[in-house]
Amino acid sequence: MTSSTKLCAVVPIKGMIGAKQRLADVLSPEERSALAMAMAEDVLEVLAQVPELARVLVVTADATAAALARRYGAEPTEAHALEGHTGAVTGAANRLVTEGFGMITLPGDLPLLAPADVSRVIAAHRAAPAFTIAPARDLQGSNAIVMSPADAVPLRFGADSFYPHLDAARRQGIEPTVVEVPGIGFDIDEPHDLAAFLGRNARTRAGRLVADLGAALAARLARYTQGEALETMEVRR
């Protein structure tokens, strides 16, 4: 990336209450909130250590998340926070264009993220106009996107947004740069993600929280997996 481009990280964070609904089969509401908070703090701590970032903007309507953002030197904003992931990022991007910043956006649920992962994606980013993307490990989601200018490509996030984002960039006349980074590709949305994370023994807040649940969580995940297998067998009959 050109050294003259100022870059701002944008992190949308939903409310901690009722977070991670797709984990409801294996985690209590309190555990889900605690996990969401731990992952968000891990991400913000990482971003505070990335030298290529001029600032960090956290889009949230949650007071706890806003306080967490300030603790790590990030700026919280409620603007567009209730418009979903796409609306939050798009609103921030439009603001950053007027302020002369490029943008890298990441979610707040990347429990294996390291500063070098973010730097690697930024280093791959070309001179403007440019679009760089780091997909989820299943090559379906879009876990990090760098754009200069910040609104270079219209975004639409979702479980299958990766290939549509590539197409959207090409429609703007920009050949996308794709960088696969394990620490960015790994997020936690479903019970199988949590099971994979439990086996990583990560030394982060999220890792310690999951480790503390230990055998109890492992048993819940085993029951969930068994239930899924039984449902699959019933469908095939």
Secondary structure, DSSP 8 states (H G I E B T S, - for coil): --TT--EEEEEE---STT--GGGTTTS-HHHHHHHHHHHHHHHHHHHTT-TT-SEEEEE-S-HHHHHHHHHTT-EEE-TTTTSHHHHHHHHHHHHHHHHT-EEEE--S--TT--HHHHHHHHHH--SSSEEEEEE-TTSSSEEEEEEESTTSS----STT-HHHHHHHHHHTT---EE---HHHH----SHHHHHHHHTT---SHHHHHHHHHHHHHHHHHHHHHHHHHHHHHHHH-
